[in-house]
């Protein structure tokens, strides 16, 4: 199966030694590099195990004006605890962390889980703002959220779009990041490098990216019924062992009803392929990111065994992380790792904070 690292190597996202690194972990935790299904590892029980789906909702949802957005976010834990910001991907929402958040809150963390632009209750403040989803714009949204909430430093944790966003902040503004959990590792995009074609099987894995490059794909995302069918198909394909029910998907699909959802999703994937322009005001950040900056903060990288974009056991972008570091493979789960293996993800956050 073609992986995100193969894709990344072809387009300049990440290279390096194919080795499992557990630098910075005690021996007992190093022994648990490949946790059991659901992430039940053999490391010290710093976080109690919880079954995926144990929680169905967040107790507190809030809104705050930050930058160009009015950002909706869930919050859990003590108001003055150390902050963890959990970032979702596509086609997902804050409920990827519905089981992770209470685990971390019980450890004393203040957990913030924002809807990314174009998702859920997050709204643009002005109709005139470009519905731009290039990578640096989304990263600056999270910095603006931190500023609005008066959070100077936080542990950042994410998957998919969330990993990319957290990676960017850790690379360009490391003083704002106490530690990092990045599912799938180094995902910063180099648009110019993405002009390189891939092996046919790899192109097949990214089918929706090319579908969204067409007007037919755009219209499909604008139609609510078709949009939900498409997103659910992606869930099935990238998490082949996850036995989620209709209610679980429907809960997340409500976040897709945001009026800017289609525009943001389409722009994100077209921009990555060089088929849509970004904004000049983000140009300097994109120039820095194209150089593949190193990430110096303490980091735990997670790979999921059944994620079609992962190569479990082959930590090929290790060279991009220059601080304390650990790499782990989570067995039995797919792409939506925090929702499929909340205990393993929460433990990774706690351990990253201790590196």
N, C-alpha and C positions, 0 to 999 in steps of 0.2 A: 504494500500500500504506500502511495506517495505521501510524503510528510511535509509539514511546514518548513522543516529545516532544509530539505532538498529544494523546495521552492525558494527559501531564503538564500541558500547558497547560490542558486542560479541568478537571483536578482540582486545580490549584494546585501542581504540583510544580516547574514551571520556565517562565519566560518570558524574553524578551530578544531582542536583535538576531539576525537570521538571517545571520550572517557567519562566515567562517572566520578565526580568530585564530591567529596564530603568534607572538604577543608573547613575547619572551625566547629565541627560537631564532636561531642564526646563520643567515645567508642561505642557506648550502648546505643546511641542514636544512629551512628554510622551503620550498625548492624541491621537497621530497619530501612535501608534504602529503598526496598521494594515492598511497601506495606501490603497487607492482605486486602481483599475486596472491601470496598467502602473506605479504604484508607486505615483500617484498624492495624496499626503497626505495633512493633514490640518495644518502642522507646518508652521512657518513663512517662507515666500518665499525667502529663502536665495539663491535658485537656480531657475531660471525660468523654467517652464515646456516646454518640447520638445517632439514631437511625435517620437516614435521609427522609425528609418529609415529616419529621416530628413536629415542625411548626408550620403554620399555614399563613401567617400574617405578621407584620411588624406592629408593635404596640403604639409607636409614635411616628407620624409622618409630618414633615414640616416643609416650609418654603422660605427661601431667602433670596434677595436680589444680589447677584454677583456678576460683575462684568456686564455682558450683553444679555444675560439670562435672569429669569426668575426660576431658581433651581429647586425642584422637589427632591426631598431626601428622607430616608429613614434614619432614625437615631436610636441607639440602645446603649445602656451602661451609664456609669456615673458621669456627671457633667464635667468634672475636673480630672477625670482619668486620662492616662496617655491615649492619644488618638490613633485609631486605625481607620483609614478610608478604603473601602472596598468598591472596586470598579467593575461593572458588568460589561458584557460584550454584545455581539449581534448573532442571532436574533433572540436576545434575552432581556432581562430587566433586573431590578433590584432584588427580586425573589430568588435569584441565584444564591443569595446570601441569607435567606430567611432562617436557615439552621446555623450558619456560621456566626451570625451576629450575637445571638444569645450565649453561645459558647464563649466568645471573647468578652462579652459584657460581664459574664460571671467571673471572669479573670480580672475584672477591674478596668477594662478598656472602655473608652468612649468610642463607639463604633458609628461611623457615618457611611451611609450607602446612598449615593446620589443617582438619580436618573440622568443619564447623559443627554446632551442636547438632542431634541427630536423625540424623546421618549417620555412616557408617563406624564407627570404633571409639570415637567420642566418646559418653560415657554420663553420665547424671545421677547424682550421688552419692546422692541420696535418692529413694525412690519417692514421697515426699510433695511433691516439687517440682512445681509446675504446669508442664505441658508447653506453655509459652508461647513463641511465636515472633514477638512484636511486635518492631519494628525496634530499639528501644533495648535490649531484652534481649540481642539478638544482638551489638550493638555492645559492650555491657558484658562479654560473654563474651571478646571479643578483648582488651579492656583487662585483664581478669583473667589472660588468657594471657600478655600482655606482663609483667605484674607477677610472675607465677609464674616466668617465665624471666629475670627481672631485666633486661628491655629497657625503657629509658626512652623512647627515640624510635626510630621505624622509618619506612621508606618503606612506605606501604600501597598495594596494587594489587589491583583486583578487577573483576568483571563480574557483572551481574544482582544477586542478593542480596549478593554481595561488594562491588559498587560502592556499593550503598546503605549497607552497614555501614561501609566505609571513609569515605564521605562524612560520615556521622554523627560518627565519631570526629574527623575533620578539622575539622568545624564546631564541635563542643562541647568538644573537648579538643585544640586545635591544637598545644599544647606537646608532645604525644606523637607528632606526625606530622612527619617531616622533609620528605616530599614525597608526592604522591598521583598515582596513575594510575587514572582512573575511566572505564571503558567505559560509554558512553551518557550520561556526564555526571552531572548533579545528579539523584539519584533518591530524595531524602528524601521520605517519604510524609506527606501531610496527610490524615488519615482523614475529617475533616469535609468537605473539598473533594471527596472521592471519591464523595459522594452525587450529584454532578452526572452526568447521563447523557451518553453519548457518541454520536457518529454511528454508525449501524448497522455500518458496516465496521470501526470501531474496536472495538466490542463483540465482533464476530466474532473479531478477532485475539486477544482475551483470553478465548477460550472456556473454557479450563481453569479460570480464576479463578472463573467462575460455576458451572461443574460442581462445583467443590470446595465451593461454598456449599450444595450439596444433600447429603442423607444418602446418596443414590445415589452421588455422587462420593466421599464418605468411604469407603463400603464398597468402591468400586472401588480406592481407594488401599491398602486393607487387604488386598486379595487379591494375593499376590505375582505371579502370572502376569499378571493384568490390569494391575497397577501397572507392570510392566516394559514391557508393550505400550504403555501410555499415555505413559510417559516416552520411549520410543523414537520414538513418533509426534511428540512435541514436538521432539526432536532433528531429525527429518526436516523438519519445517515451518519451524523457525527457523534452520536452517543448510542451505539448499537446495542449496548447491554442495559440501558436505562429503561426500566419498566415504569414510566410515568403515566399518570391517568389523565383523562380529559380535563379535570378540574385544575390540575397543575399547569397544563398548557394554557388554559383559558385565563387563569390568573395573570400570567405574564402577557398574554395577547392583548389584554386591556391597555398595556403600555404602548402598543402599536397604534392606538387610536389617536395619538397626538397628531395635530394637524400638519406638523412638519416632518412626520416620520418618513414618508416616502422620499421627500426631497433630501433629507439628511442621509439616508441609507444609499440612495442612488449617487449622490455627490461623493460620498466617501469612497465607493468602489470605482467610480469613474476617475476620481482624482488620483487614486493609487496607480491606475493604468496610464496616467498622463492624458486622459480624454476629457478632463474638465479642469478649468483653471482654478488655482487658489487665489488668495488675496495678497496684494503686495505687502500689506502690513505684517504678514507672517513670513515674508521672504527670508529675512535674516535667520530666523529659527530653522527654516527648512534647509538653508544652506549649511548650518551647523549639523543638522541631523543627517544630511546626505554624506557627511564625512564619517559616519558611524562612531560617534563619540563613546568612549568607555563609560561604564557605570561604576562609580567608586564606593557606593554605599553597601552595607551588609545586605546580602541577598540570598534567598532560597528560591531556586528554580524547581518547578514541578512539571513533570510530564505524565500524562495519563495513558495507560496501556492501550486503550481502544480508541484514542483520538486519531482520526485519519491524518491529522497534520503533525503528528508527533513521531519521533523515533526513540522510544523508551530505551534507556541505557546508552544513548549516544549523545553526549552533552556537547554538541558541535559548536556552540557559540560561547564556550567558557572564556575565551580570550577577551570578550567584551566586558567582563565583570572583574574589576581589579581590587575590590574590597573583600572582607570575609565572605565566604561563599559555601553553599551546600546545594547539592543536586539530588533530587528524589524522584523515583518512579512510583506512581500510585496505580496499583493493579486493579483490574476489574471494572474500570470506569472509562468514560469517554470525555468529550470536549468540555462539557459544562462541569468542570471538576469540582468547584465549590458546592454545587447543588447535589452532585452525585456522591461526593465524598467530603461532607462538611467537617468531620472530625479531623481528617488528614489536613485539610486546608487550614483550619483553625490552629492546629499544632504547628504548621509551617509558619504562621504569623507569629506565634509566641516564640518559636525558635529563632526566627529572623531577628526579632527584637533583642535576643540574647547574644547574637553573634558578635 
